[in-house]
Structure formats: C-alpha cells, structure tokens
Amino acid sequence: MAYQFDRYRQVGVETASPVDLVIMLYRGAIRFLAEAEEAIAARDVAEAHRCLVRSQEIIAELMGSLNLDAGEIAVNLSRLYDYMQQRLIEANLRKDPAGVIEVRRLLSELLDAWEAIATQEITRRPVYAAAAMSA
C-alpha cells in the first residue's frame, strides 16, 4: 500500500503545474515547521533539528527556483527566503520556537497568495481550452 501511495504522489508531482509545485513545497515546509515546534516543546533535539533542516532544504529549493531577472517580486522573495533561512538557523542553534513560529507564519501568508494564484489559473483554463478548440 505504501508503494501505491508513493507512486500516486510521484505522479501528482510529475503532472503538477509550476504553481502547484510551489504550493506543495510551501505546505511541506509548513508541515516540517509545525513538527519542529512540537519537537522543540518536547525537548526532542534530534527531531527538531531534522525538521528544521528539512524546512531549510525546501526554502533553498524555493530560492533556487526563482528567476531573479523576472523583476522586483522575485528579488523580494529571494530576500525574504534568505531572512527565513537565517531565522531557522538561529532557531536550530538555540532550539527556540520563536523563529520557527515566525517563519511558519510568513510561509502561511505566502501560501495563501500562491493558492489564490492557483485558483485564478484554474478559472482561466476552460477559457483557454475553449479558445483553442474553436481556433
């Protein structure tokens, strides 16, 4: 059963739009940050470290996917991701939940924006499909 789920998830990633992939990354980072908060509260240093590093890896992936030539939004996102990385490094060194909470909040706010973009994409798709069929 685990293999089937992994295969289903892999197909979902392979067929997802770029916006959907960004949303998946945000959700993953937020999930790992929530787990890190729990681990810090439980004084489980190893698990907190693992979750914080996984979150940092996801944020690094988001940073790497930016096209900085695309304009001000991309540059500002890069700066924000860099700030998040610094906060998570500090949180990991001190096992302080404040940085984790702050980054999770920031990612949640950005996730809302990406989900709004995804909704707009979905509402536009039928228009493009109808236009292509009539051409």
KAQUI-V706837 format. One record per pair of residues at least 24 apart in sequence whose ideal C-beta (glycine too) atoms are under 7 Angstrom apart, sorted by the first residue. I is the first residue (numbers start at 1). GAP is how many residues later the second one is. D is the distance in Angstrom with one decimal. If there is no record, write none. Layout:
# KAQUI-V706837
I/GAP/D ; I/GAP/D
This chain:
# KAQUI-V706837
17/104/6.7 ; 19/95/6.4 ; 19/98/5.5 ; 19/99/4.9 ; 19/102/6.0 ; 20/98/6.3 ; 22/92/5.4 ; 23/88/6.7 ; 23/91/5.1 ; 23/92/6.2 ; 23/95/6.1 ; 25/33/5.2 ; 25/36/6.2 ; 25/37/5.7 ; 26/81/5.6 ; 26/84/6.5 ; 26/85/4.3 ; 26/88/6.3 ; 27/84/6.9 ; 28/30/5.5 ; 29/26/4.8 ; 29/29/4.1 ; 29/30/6.2 ; 29/78/5.6 ; 30/74/5.8 ; 30/77/5.2 ; 30/78/6.1 ; 30/81/6.7 ; 33/67/5.4 ; 33/70/6.2 ; 33/71/4.2 ; 34/70/6.7 ; 36/64/5.3 ; 37/60/5.3 ; 37/63/5.3 ; 37/64/6.8 ; 40/55/5.3 ; 40/57/5.0 ; 40/60/6.9 ; 45/50/6.3 ; 48/47/5.8 ; 49/43/6.0 ; 52/36/5.5 ; 52/39/6.3 ; 52/40/4.4 ; 55/33/6.0 ; 56/29/5.9 ; 56/32/5.2 ; 59/25/5.4 ; 59/26/5.7 ; 80/26/6.9
